[in-house]
């Protein structure tokens, strides 16, 4: 676990987090709120998003959001404008469960779902968020990628393709929107102790034993460690960082 100091470096900034209700997204919401930001907690599970917003208090609002639907994506951005009058940052953390399949036996609907949530979702959220961020004088967009957007793994073709596309979408947007004073980066974790791992392992101890040795640091990450990196990218401390894919993978992709 990392320290979570309330540094106030995000004080007064409005951050919209898509996929905020649990795991990495919830950790980012808590970290940004602790650093003084106002948070829009957007998630397909609207009730869970509301629970998180209630935890964060008056600095947060919640909305149900299907990132694959343009009307829903626009509505989440509209909520940020309605409640806080501006938008300074977007985090796209929404991701579908990875289907265990090769290209031969992956069904088309699973392929489309993974691409739609991770990649098309980032496109739609950005489509509506970027103009509002630009209108406020600029800000930061962060896409949560994966080390598997850099290196491949077995039987995860849709996940690997979606995350690789997300990394390059961030680069292309960084080129387009630098004149708007909007920095765009991706953040690629290694394995993280979230409920996604519990689909494969009985508990986090087993997940760490199974996956930790693949990382140079010999363990999987805590969500707070990813959140700390996201808060950095959203803050003025990263004022000269754009078009980058920031690996927070414990050295996984180094080998």
C-alpha positions in Angstrom: 0.0 0.0 0.0 1.2 3.5 -0.7 0.7 6.6 1.4 -2.2 8.7 0.2 -1.4 12.3 1.4 -4.0 15.0 0.8 -1.5 17.2 -1.1 -4.3 19.4 -2.6 -2.4 19.4 -6.0 -5.8 18.6 -7.6 -7.7 21.2 -5.6 -10.6 22.6 -7.5 -10.2 20.3 -10.5 -13.1 18.3 -11.8 -12.2 14.7 -12.8 -14.6 12.4 -14.6 -13.7 8.7 -14.1 -15.4 6.1 -16.3 -15.3 2.7 -14.7 -15.1 4.3 -11.2 -17.1 1.9 -9.1 -14.5 -0.6 -8.1 -10.8 -1.7 -8.4 -8.4 0.7 -10.1 -11.2 3.2 -10.9 -12.4 3.5 -7.3 -8.8 3.8 -6.1 -8.2 6.7 -8.5 -11.4 8.4 -7.4 -10.4 8.2 -3.7 -6.9 9.4 -4.5 -8.0 12.3 -6.5 -10.6 13.3 -3.9 -8.0 13.1 -1.2 -5.9 15.5 -3.3 -8.7 18.0 -3.5 -10.5 17.2 -6.8 -14.2 17.0 -7.4 -15.2 13.6 -8.9 -17.8 12.4 -11.3 -18.1 8.6 -10.6 -19.4 7.1 -13.8 -19.9 3.4 -14.1 -22.1 0.8 -15.9 -23.2 -0.2 -12.3 -24.9 3.0 -11.3 -25.7 1.8 -7.8 -22.0 1.0 -7.1 -21.0 4.3 -8.5 -23.5 6.0 -6.1 -22.1 4.1 -3.2 -18.6 5.4 -4.0 -19.9 8.9 -4.4 -21.6 8.7 -1.0 -18.3 7.6 0.5 -16.5 10.5 -1.0 -19.1 13.0 0.2 -20.0 16.4 -1.2 -16.9 16.3 -3.5 -18.5 13.7 -5.7 -21.5 12.9 -7.8 -22.4 9.6 -9.5 -24.0 8.5 -12.8 -24.8 5.3 -14.6 -22.8 5.3 -17.8 -22.5 2.8 -20.6 -19.4 4.0 -22.3 -20.3 2.1 -25.5 -23.4 4.3 -26.0 -22.9 7.9 -27.3 -25.9 9.2 -25.5 -24.8 7.8 -22.2 -21.2 9.0 -22.6 -22.5 12.5 -23.4 -24.8 12.4 -20.4 -21.8 11.7 -18.1 -20.0 14.7 -19.4 -23.1 16.9 -19.1 -23.4 15.9 -15.5 -19.9 17.2 -14.8 -20.8 20.5 -16.4 -24.1 20.7 -14.6 -22.8 20.0 -11.2 -19.4 21.6 -11.3 -19.4 23.9 -14.2 -16.3 22.6 -15.9 -14.2 19.5 -16.6 -10.4 19.3 -16.1 -9.7 15.7 -16.4 -11.0 12.4 -17.9 -9.9 8.9 -16.8 -11.2 6.0 -18.9 -10.9 2.9 -16.8 -13.8 0.9 -18.2 -13.0 -2.6 -19.4 -14.8 -5.7 -20.2 -13.8 -9.1 -18.8 -11.1 -10.7 -20.9 -12.3 -13.7 -22.9 -9.9 -16.7 -22.7 -9.6 -17.5 -26.4 -7.4 -17.5 -29.4 -8.4 -15.7 -32.6 -9.7 -19.0 -33.9 -12.2 -19.8 -31.1 -13.0 -16.3 -30.0 -16.6 -15.5 -30.9 -17.4 -12.3 -32.7 -19.7 -10.9 -30.0 -17.0 -11.2 -27.3 -14.4 -9.6 -29.6 -16.8 -6.7 -30.3 -17.7 -6.3 -26.6 -14.1 -6.0 -25.4 -13.1 -3.6 -28.2 -16.3 -1.5 -27.7 -15.8 -1.1 -23.9 -12.1 -0.5 -23.8 -11.4 1.3 -27.1 -14.7 2.7 -28.5 -15.6 3.7 -25.0 -12.5 5.8 -24.7 -13.3 7.3 -28.1 -16.8 8.2 -27.1 -15.9 9.6 -23.6 -13.2 11.7 -25.2 -15.4 12.9 -28.0 -17.7 14.7 -25.5 -15.2 15.4 -22.7 -12.4 17.0 -24.8 -14.4 20.1 -25.9 -15.5 20.8 -22.3 -11.9 20.4 -21.0 -10.7 22.7 -23.8 -13.3 25.3 -23.0 -11.9 25.5 -19.4 -8.3 26.1 -20.7 -7.0 22.6 -20.9 -6.4 19.6 -18.7 -5.5 16.0 -18.8 -6.9 12.7 -20.3 -5.7 9.4 -18.9 -6.5 6.0 -20.4 -5.9 2.9 -18.3 -4.2 0.5 -20.6 -2.2 -2.6 -19.7 1.3 -4.1 -20.0 -0.5 -6.4 -22.5 -0.9 -3.4 -24.8 2.9 -3.6 -25.0 3.6 -7.3 -24.8 1.3 -10.2 -25.7 0.0 -13.0 -23.5 -1.7 -16.2 -24.3 -5.4 -16.5 -25.2 -6.3 -12.8 -24.8 -6.3 -11.5 -28.3 -9.2 -9.1 -27.9 -7.8 -7.7 -24.6 -4.3 -7.3 -26.1 -5.6 -5.6 -29.2 -8.0 -3.3 -27.3 -5.2 -2.1 -24.9 -2.7 -1.6 -27.7 -5.3 0.5 -29.6 -5.9 2.5 -26.4 -2.2 3.3 -26.1 -2.0 4.6 -29.6 -5.4 6.4 -29.4 -3.8 8.4 -26.5 -0.8 9.3 -28.7 -3.0 10.4 -31.6 -5.1 12.5 -29.4 -2.0 14.0 -27.8 -1.0 15.3 -31.2 -4.4 16.6 -32.1 -5.1 18.4 -28.8 -1.8 19.8 -27.7 -2.9 23.2 -29.1 -5.9 23.0 -26.8 -3.5 22.6 -23.8 -4.9 19.0 -23.2 -2.3 16.4 -22.3 -3.3 12.8 -23.2 -1.5 9.8 -21.8 -2.1 6.1 -21.2 -1.2 4.4 -18.0 -0.4 0.6 -18.3 -0.4 -1.5 -15.1 0.8 -5.0 -14.6 -1.3 -7.4 -12.6 -3.3 -5.6 -9.9 -5.1 -6.9 -6.8 -8.6 -6.3 -8.0 -11.6 -8.5 -8.3 -10.8 -9.2 -12.0 -8.1 -11.6 -10.7 -10.6 -13.5 -8.6 -12.1 -14.9 -11.8 -8.8 -16.8 -12.2 -7.6 -17.3 -8.6 -9.4 -18.2 -5.3 -7.9 -15.2 -3.5 -5.3 -12.5 -3.8 -2.6 -14.6 -2.1 -2.9 -17.2 -4.8 -2.9 -14.5 -7.5 0.2 -13.0 -6.0 1.9 -16.4 -5.9 0.9 -17.2 -9.5 1.5 -13.8 -11.1 4.0 -12.1 -8.8 7.1 -13.9 -10.2 6.5 -12.5 -13.7 7.1 -9.0 -12.4 10.7 -7.8 -11.6 9.5 -6.7 -8.1 8.2 -10.2 -7.4 4.6 -9.2 -6.6 1.4 -7.8 -8.1 0.4 -4.2 -7.6 -2.1 -2.7 -5.2 -4.8 -0.5 -6.7 -3.5 2.5 -4.7 -0.2 2.3 -6.5 -1.9 2.7 -9.9 -4.0 5.5 -8.5 -0.9 7.4 -7.4 0.4 7.3 -11.0 -2.9 8.4 -12.4 -3.1 11.3 -10.0 0.4 12.4 -11.1 -0.7 12.4 -14.7 -3.8 14.4 -13.9 -1.8 17.0 -12.0 0.5 19.9 -12.9 3.4 17.8 -11.8 3.0 16.1 -15.2 2.8 19.3 -17.1 5.4 18.3 -19.7 4.1 14.7 -20.1 1.9 14.0 -23.1 1.7 11.2 -25.7 3.3 8.8 -23.3 2.4 5.3 -22.2 3.4 5.2 -18.5 4.2 1.6 -17.5 3.4 0.9 -13.8 4.0 -2.8 -14.2 6.6 -3.7 -11.6 9.0 -4.4 -14.5 6.8 -7.0 -16.2 7.4 -5.8 -19.7 11.2 -5.4 -19.2 12.0 -9.0 -19.8 
